Each structure stands twice: as C-alpha cells, then as structure tokens.
Amino acid sequence: MKKRTKFYALLLAMVLSLTQMIGAAVPVKAATKECSHGYTLVNGIGIRMHECGESVCITCYHGHSKRVVIPKTFKLNGKTLPPSQFDSDNGFSENGVKEIVLPDTVSSMGYWDEEDVEDGNIGFRGITFYVHKGSKAEKAVKRHNPYKYLKDNTKPQPVKGTTIKRAVRIEKLAKLKWKKVKCDKYEIRYSQKKNMKKSKKVTCGKNKTSLVIKKLKKNRKYYVQVRTKAGKKYSAWSKVKTISKR
Ligand SMILES: [Zn+2]
C-alpha cells in the first residue's frame, strides 16, 4: 500500500512538471499597461505610435515625479522606437512636474501653434525643460518654455597619455621605459630632430612598458615621444625626452 501511494505521488509529480514545462513553452504575452485614456503606459508616461510608425508620441503623464526623464527609446508593438513629439501637456504640469528631461529626438511639443500662443494656451506651465545644446529638442522647446542645457556626457573622453620615465643610451641602442596606463597600444616615435620630423615609429602592445631602439647613429642626439591608443583614438604625445649622444 505504501509503495502504491509513493508511485501515485511520483506519477502526479511527473504530470505536474510536464504541464509546467508545456506551460512554460507557451509564450505568454507580456501585459501592457494602459492608462485611463487608453494609451500604453510606461513608468507613468502615456505613449502612442506616431502616424509614421517610426517613433512614438508622448500622450500624457500619470505619475507624480517632480523631474521626469523621457527615455531615449520606448518599446511599443514589438518595436524599439524613439519619442518624436508630445501631444500636449496632458497631466504633466497638472501632476506637479517641474522638470522634463528631453531626449534629442523630440522635435515637436504638440499643439503650440500660433493660435494657442495668442490664446495664452501654451501648456507645460511652470516646467523647465532639459535639453542638449543644438538638439532638435532644444528647438522644440526654445520658443515658449524655459529650458536648461544638459551636460553632454556623450562627448568622447580624451585618451589618457603616458610619460617616458627613462631613456638610456648605450652605444647604438637606447633603452626606453614609460609609465603604464590603461590602453590598447603604445606608439613610440623617435627622431634626430626635436620637432619629430622624419621620425620613426614603433608600436608596442599594452603589456609592454619598455623598448630597446636599435641602430642609432653614433654621435647623434635623438628625441623620443610616446602616446597611447585606445580603440581607434590616440592620446596626445608625451613630452619630448632626449636620448643623449654616444
Ligand atoms: Zn493617459
């Protein structure tokens, strides 16, 4: 009897796990939230597909943040799309929003045509917009709303350079040593001229911090510099180091 119960229990467990497996295999459509206006709701922001189908419109706001950062892209109908326009101030100023950060792709703030402006009906009251300087979004808000510039974090950071620690001359050789920095490559150039004219270049891997330059001319001074390469970008050249004559 005991054995039988065990058997049935096992059978039940197997059936259960099988149904679970099948259940997991059936794709469940992710529930999309809808706002009271019937628009798709993303973090309190209502969106709809733009007529062109390649971007979204911001329709309304149902959240309660003081500062609303409009995302750079939204997922809608299986597409990842940038926002291009606001339909109107539907819930933003009403719900106490004071600041809206706009992605560069927003090029229209909805109903702000001349008639609306004349009627004093320009919406977004008491809201300051944050935009990138020179962006479409700046143009879109410029005429009728206070705005401030965002600090541009997309600007490429300059590649960090290095410095030559030592340059020792031994006969026709010179031994160089430079400071290790994070980079992909080091590039060394040396010349008999301080302005680096007719210089020769040597490239070293990121794990090297020294180099022996050969076949230098006797009784000649040389000048040497190092720079780093990260990705496709180079740092500035280091200060010129003199390789004394021998
Ligand atoms: Zn809504």
Boltz pocket constraint, residues with backbone or C-beta under 6 A from the ligand:
constraints:
  - pocket:
      binder: B
      contacts: [[A, 35], [A, 36], [A, 37], [A, 38], [A, 39], [A, 46], [A, 59], [A, 60], [A, 61], [A, 62]]
      max_distance: 6.0
